[in-house]
Structure formats: structure tokens, C-alpha cells
Amino acid sequence: MGTWGKGLLDSDAACDALGDLCDQIVSDIVRLGDAPDATDELCAAVGVLLQLSAYDFRSRRGTGIVTATQNHATQIERLSADAQRVMRRVMAGEGAELAEQPDPDSAVHADIFKKGARTSRFGERHPDLFQNPRGAAYVQSIANRCVESIEEELRDEGTWSDLCREAGSMGLLGVLAVLAPCSVPRATIESWNEKARKGLAELRQRKDDDLEFHEAYYANLDRAFDILAARFAG
């Protein structure tokens, strides 16, 4: 697996983990498109994908996203004005353009995920797509998938000292940093941080040849964990 920077998404493994999650969301959108009573969940799935991946709207799978949303055109007309505006653009095949608008709220920590970045890797959030309980529950389900992926990889103590290459799920910390509404137990975040710190301590003890790089990468992990701890403090 290649690693080219200290950002949490600066590796093949992390990009693959994010890509796999986006594949799941696209599949959700196509499935929800065939369920007439699932407009709330469909809008939430589209909203999450707008935050995570412009690529999926312009890929060969983009046609499926357009069709799924068009299947709910009548129900979408009953949504709030902003939700209608966003979903109409997706129905018109303009999802990629929407998804390319960076999230201004997460620009402050953009370089944690992409080395040297000054604008967010993630797209703008459209809160009206998540304003009802069923939409919010979908967002929480995506957060739960991220937590499960991270937990699974961190069960192996051997990954703790090489998280930049061995734990692609560290890139999903960025997803958790921008998803809302959702929650993650603070104790869970603290346990991840503790394992990362133990991994860095091991690298320092054995005086790893790439210690300078690892120090910078693990410093970004620390910053990401701090952001999540603050988000989910309640």
C-alpha cells in the first residue's frame, strides 16, 4: 500500500476505505430509489454522498443515482425549499458540481486529512436533507459503519505502530468529523487515541527509520481525535 503524505487520507489504504464506504452509499441510493416510502432516507444518503464523493456522481454509477432520485420526484416536491433545490440538481445530473463545493466549516482542519490542503476535502453539508428522524437515522447508520471499520482494524495490536499503512479506516475519521447529526461514544474515541499513542511509543522505542514521518502522521491523528472528542463531548 502506498503512502505519500502525513494526511490521514494520503494513502492507498485510506482512499480505498473511503471509496468502499461511498460504494455502499451508492448501493443504498439505488435500493432506496425503488422504495416509494423511503424518500427521507434517500435524501439523507444523497446528502452524505455529496459530502464525501463528487466522483460517484460523474462515474458510470451516476446514472443510477439520477434515476433513483427521479423515482421520488413527486415526494421531493413536498420537501423544504432548500432540500428541493439540492435534489432537483441531483435529478438533473448536477450532483458532481454540488459535491465539488467544499465544506467551509471543516476547512480549518483540511490539512489533517490532505497534506498542505487549504480547503476541505469534504463537500458542503446540506442540513435540510437530514432534518427528519428517518434521515437522521440514516446518517447515524453511516457513522456506525465507520466506527465498526475502525474498531475492527484496531483489534490487531500489530497495526498500532503502522496506522498510516495498515489501517485505512483512519481516513474514516474525516467522515466522522463532518457527518451530522450523529454521535459516537467519547470513550470509544479515547480508546482509539490510546491505541495510537501506544503505537507511536513503540516506534519511538525501536527508533524506527521513518520516525520523523510517523511523528507527523500521528500528530494529525491526535488532532483528529481532539476534533471528534470535542464534537461528541455531550
C-alpha positions in Angstrom: 0.0 0.0 0.0 1.4 3.4 -0.9 1.6 6.3 1.5 2.6 9.7 0.1 1.9 12.2 2.9 1.2 12.7 6.5 -2.5 13.4 6.0 -5.0 10.8 7.1 -6.2 10.4 3.5 -2.8 10.4 2.0 -2.5 6.7 1.4 -4.0 4.0 -0.9 -5.5 2.1 2.1 -7.3 5.2 3.4 -8.6 6.2 0.0 -9.8 2.6 -0.5 -11.6 2.6 2.8 -13.4 5.8 1.9 -14.1 4.5 -1.6 -15.7 1.3 -0.2 -17.9 3.4 2.1 -19.0 5.5 -0.9 -19.8 2.3 -2.9 -22.1 1.2 -0.1 -23.9 4.6 0.0 -24.4 4.5 -3.8 -25.9 1.0 -3.4 -28.1 2.3 -0.7 -29.3 5.2 -3.0 -30.2 2.7 -5.8 -32.0 0.4 -3.4 -33.9 3.3 -1.8 -34.8 4.6 -5.2 -37.0 1.6 -5.6 -38.8 2.1 -2.3 -41.6 4.7 -2.6 -41.8 5.3 1.1 -38.1 5.8 1.6 -37.7 9.4 0.4 -36.3 10.7 3.7 -33.6 8.0 3.8 -32.9 8.6 0.1 -32.3 12.3 0.6 -30.0 11.6 3.5 -28.0 9.1 1.5 -27.6 11.6 -1.3 -26.7 14.3 1.2 -24.0 12.2 2.7 -22.6 11.2 -0.7 -22.5 14.9 -1.7 -20.2 15.4 1.3 -17.9 12.5 0.5 -17.6 11.9 -3.2 -18.1 14.0 -6.3 -16.6 11.2 -8.3 -19.6 8.9 -7.8 -22.0 11.4 -9.3 -20.0 11.6 -12.5 -18.9 7.9 -12.8 -20.9 5.2 -14.6 -22.9 4.8 -11.5 -24.1 8.4 -11.6 -27.0 7.4 -13.9 -28.3 5.1 -11.2 -28.3 8.0 -8.7 -30.2 10.2 -11.1 -32.8 7.5 -11.8 -33.2 6.8 -8.1 -33.9 10.4 -7.3 -36.2 10.8 -10.3 -38.3 7.9 -8.9 -39.0 10.1 -5.9 -39.7 13.3 -7.8 -43.3 13.7 -6.5 -42.3 13.1 -2.9 -39.4 15.5 -3.3 -41.8 18.3 -4.2 -43.1 18.2 -0.7 -39.8 18.9 1.0 -38.4 22.2 2.2 -37.3 24.7 -0.4 -33.6 24.0 0.1 -34.0 20.3 0.0 -35.9 20.6 -3.2 -33.2 22.8 -4.7 -30.5 20.3 -4.0 -32.4 17.2 -5.0 -33.6 18.8 -8.3 -30.0 19.5 -9.2 -29.1 15.9 -8.5 -32.1 14.7 -10.6 -30.8 16.9 -13.4 -27.4 15.2 -13.2 -25.6 18.1 -11.5 -24.6 16.2 -8.4 -20.9 16.3 -9.1 -20.9 20.1 -9.3 -22.7 20.3 -6.0 -20.3 17.8 -4.4 -17.3 19.8 -5.5 -18.3 22.8 -3.4 -16.0 22.4 -0.3 -17.4 22.4 3.2 -16.3 25.8 4.7 -16.9 24.6 8.2 -14.2 21.9 8.0 -11.6 24.0 6.1 -9.8 24.7 9.4 -8.6 21.1 9.7 -8.3 20.4 6.0 -4.6 19.6 6.2 -5.1 16.9 8.8 -6.6 14.8 6.0 -4.7 16.0 2.9 -1.2 17.4 3.4 -1.0 21.0 2.6 -4.7 21.4 1.8 -6.3 24.8 2.5 -9.8 23.8 1.5 -11.8 20.9 2.8 -11.6 17.5 1.1 -15.3 17.1 2.0 -18.2 18.7 0.3 -20.7 21.2 1.7 -23.3 19.8 4.1 -27.0 20.4 3.2 -28.8 20.2 6.6 -32.3 20.1 5.2 -31.6 16.7 3.7 -31.2 15.3 7.3 -33.8 17.3 9.2 -36.3 14.4 9.9 -35.8 11.4 12.1 -35.6 8.8 9.4 -32.9 10.9 7.5 -31.0 11.4 10.8 -31.1 7.7 11.5 -29.6 7.0 8.1 -26.7 9.4 8.9 -26.1 7.6 12.2 -26.0 4.3 10.4 -23.1 5.6 8.2 -21.3 6.8 11.4 -21.9 3.3 12.8 -20.3 1.7 9.8 -17.2 3.9 10.2 -16.9 3.0 13.9 -17.2 -0.7 13.1 -14.4 -0.4 10.5 -12.1 1.4 12.8 -12.8 -1.0 15.7 -12.1 -4.0 13.5 -8.7 -2.8 12.3 -7.6 -1.6 15.8 -8.3 -5.0 17.3 -5.0 -6.1 15.8 -2.2 -4.6 18.0 0.2 -5.0 15.1 -1.4 -2.2 13.3 -1.0 0.4 16.1 2.6 1.2 15.1 1.9 1.4 11.4 -1.6 3.0 11.1 -0.7 5.1 8.1 -0.3 1.9 6.0 -2.1 -0.8 7.9 -5.3 0.9 9.0 -7.1 2.5 6.1 -10.0 3.2 8.4 -8.1 6.1 9.9 -9.3 8.0 6.8 -12.8 7.5 8.0 -12.1 9.7 11.0 -12.6 12.5 8.5 -16.1 11.2 7.7 -17.0 11.2 11.4 -15.7 14.8 11.6 -18.2 16.1 9.0 -21.3 13.9 9.4 -24.2 15.3 11.3 -26.5 14.5 13.0 -24.7 11.5 14.6 -23.0 10.5 17.8 -20.0 8.4 18.8 -19.3 7.5 22.4 -16.4 9.6 23.7 -15.0 6.6 25.4 -14.7 4.9 22.0 -12.7 7.8 20.6 -10.4 7.9 23.7 -9.7 4.2 23.3 -8.7 4.7 19.6 -6.4 7.6 20.7 -4.8 5.4 23.4 -4.0 2.7 20.9 -2.5 5.2 18.5 -0.3 6.6 21.3 0.9 3.1 22.2 1.8 2.5 18.6 3.8 5.8 18.4 5.5 4.9 21.7 6.6 1.6 20.2 8.0 3.4 17.1 10.0 5.7 19.3 11.3 2.9 21.4 12.7 1.0 18.5 13.9 4.2 16.8 12.1 3.4 13.5 13.9 4.7 10.4 10.8 6.6 9.4 10.1 8.0 12.8 10.0 11.7 11.7 7.3 10.8 9.2 5.4 8.8 11.7 5.6 11.6 14.3 3.9 14.0 11.8 1.2 11.4 10.9 0.4 10.5 14.5 0.3 14.3 15.4 -2.5 14.5 12.8 -4.2 11.6 14.4 -4.1 13.3 17.7 -5.7 16.4 16.2 -8.4 14.3 14.6 -9.2 12.6 17.8 -9.3 16.0 19.6 -11.8 17.3 17.0 -14.0 14.2 17.4 -13.8 14.4 21.2 -15.0 18.0 21.1 -17.8 17.2 18.7 -19.1 14.3 20.7 -18.4 15.7 24.2 -22.0 15.6 25.2 
